[in-house]
Amino acid sequence: MLRVSEAAIGRQMAIVVDGKVVSVADISGPIRDGLRLSTTSEEESQALIRQIAVVPQHVD
């Protein structure tokens, strides 16, 4: 399982559903828990994607 350290702050992380990249998130702080989230339905996955999409994106 991939884990993100402080060295990755400011970089991007792909959001993958069913083996396809569906969104990209900027890492704004250390992530202490595992990044893999298992959902039980497509509806739950889409809700998670919408929630991530409203997070302000970092602009270089």
QUIRANOR-V736097 format. One record per residue. N is the residue number from 1. RES is the residue in one letter. PSI is psi in degrees with one decimal (999 if undefined). Layout:
n = (N N)
res = (RES RES)
psi = (PSI PSI)
This chain:
n = (1 2 3 4 5 6 7 8 9 10 11 12 13 14 15 16 17 18 19 20 21 22 23 24 25 26 27 28 29 30 31 32 33 34 35 36 37 38 39 40 41 42 43 44 45 46 47 48 49 50 51 52 53 54 55 56 57 58 59 60)
res = (M L R V S E A A I G R Q M A I V V D G K V V S V A D I S G P I R D G L R L S T T S E E E S Q A L I R Q I A V V P Q H V D)
psi = (131.8 137.8 143.8 131.6 176.8 -25.0 -20.5 -4.3 133.8 -8.3 -178.3 154.6 132.4 140.9 117.3 128.9 125.7 40.3 5.7 137.0 121.3 -15.3 165.5 135.6 143.5 139.1 113.7 -6.4 168.6 141.9 116.9 -25.1 165.7 151.3 -15.6 120.5 122.9 129.5 159.0 -13.0 161.0 -37.1 -44.0 -40.2 -44.3 -37.5 -40.3 -42.5 -43.2 -39.4 -42.4 -36.6 -24.0 -6.9 129.8 136.6 142.1 131.3 127.0 999)
